[in-house]
Amino acid sequence: MYNIDPSIIIISVTLQDNINSVIRFIHEIRQSFNIPIIVGGNAIKLASKSQIQLLEKYDKVYLNLGKLNDMFTYIKTLRIT
């Protein structure tokens, strides 16, 4: 068995139909890890208000970081804290 100790997880959701699966996936991740999770992709732009609220209820889940450079800057700040 592998010893997995991630410091951050990044999830990209392309299809709107997969948003609920990502919400369930984050729920599963939270049972083992309390680390930052960045969720992005085209589907997030199309997510319903209730889906966004479900994603935001999890501590350290971040959406809509915009440009890739902004994401890299944000990841660097997470590593420092």
N, C-alpha and C positions, 0 to 999 in steps of 0.2 A: 504494500500500500504506500502511496505517496504522501509526504508531508507537505501540505499546501498552506502557505502563509502569505496570501496576497496583501499588498498595501493599498490597492485601488482596483476597482472593476469598472470597465467601460463597456456599455452595451449599446449597440446600434440596432434600431428597429426600422426596417424598411417598409413593411406592409402594415397598414392600419389594423388589419385583422389580427395581428400579433401583439397588440398592445396589452390585452388582457393576459396573454401568456407571459409577457415581461413582468407584469405586476405579480403574478404567481411566482415567477422565478426570483424576483427580489425578495418576496416573502420567504422563500426557501433559503436564499443567501443569508438573510438576517438571522436565521436560526443558528448559523455557524459563525458568521463574521459581522462585526460592527465597524466596517470600513467604508470610506467614501465610494459611492456608486454614481457614475456619470451615465445618463441615459440620453441618447440623441438619435438622430436619423430622421428621415422624411416623415415617418409615421407620427412622431411626436408633434409635428406641426398640425396634424389632423386629429389629434386626440381630443376626446370630449372633455368638458370641464370636470365631470366626475372622475374620469380616468386620470387626469392631471392631479386632482385632489388625492386620489388613492396613491399615486406615486409620491406626492409630496408629504404624505403622512409618515413615511419612513425617514428616520433621521439619517442625515448625510446622503440623501439622494438629490442629485442636481440635474436640472433640465435646462435646455436652451442656452448653452454657453456661447452660441454664435460662431464666430470665426475660429479656425483651427489654432491660430496663434494664441487666442484668448484661452483655449483649452489647455495648451501647453503651459502657459503662465499660471493658470489655476492649479494644475497638477503639481507644479513646482512649489507653490505655496502650501499645498497639502503635505508635501514631504517634509517641510520645515516645521509644521505644527504638530 
